[in-house]
Amino acid sequence: MFDIGFWELALIGVVALLVVGPDRLPALARTVGLWVGRIRRYVSTVRDDIEREIQADELKKMLEKTDDLNPLQDIVDETTNTIGVAKKEIADVEKSAEELSSAQSPASGSDVGIVENDDDETGATPAPVTPDTAATAIGEAVSAPNKLAAQAPAETSDEAVGNTEDDEHRTR
């Protein structure tokens, strides 16, 4: 702070010794030391208060920046929720497909891919269930969840696949 060297301090000490005298010099030195300590503590306290205020201002600015980021956080949360809903719908569709496939039993042990029709009114047996027809049925169920409840077991035939392709061409 102040540029005081050894010789300046020695000169001040000699002058104080001559002015005050050797009897009162130790008490004067102790008093000066106490005042210098109080001044240093006061200066450091003021400096710390100023630094705390600066940090508080920086924190306020950072909080304002995070408030600006809240719309981005809202978008991230909305996207996460949408993905969760989609996963749940996919799981529901897979569960429904498993229920449909378990409801239909194989005709015989040798005909693994052919499924009997539970509807005795038509008397027709549906075409074999292949991965393509199953994928088409699942795709339709995902694209229109309400349509799954209205589907009949006969819609898994090749005619249903042709109808789906026609529907896709119409929407394009």
Protein Blocks (a to p, Z undefined) as FASTA:
>chain_A
ZZcdfklmmmmmmmmmmmnopklmmmmmmmmmmmmmmmmmmmmmmmmmmmmmmmmmmmmm
mmmmmmmmmmmmmmmmmmmmmmmmmmmmmmmmmmmmmmmmmmpccfblmlmmbccdfblk
nopacddddfklmmmmmmmmmmmmmlmmmpcfklmmmklmmmmmmmmmmmZZ
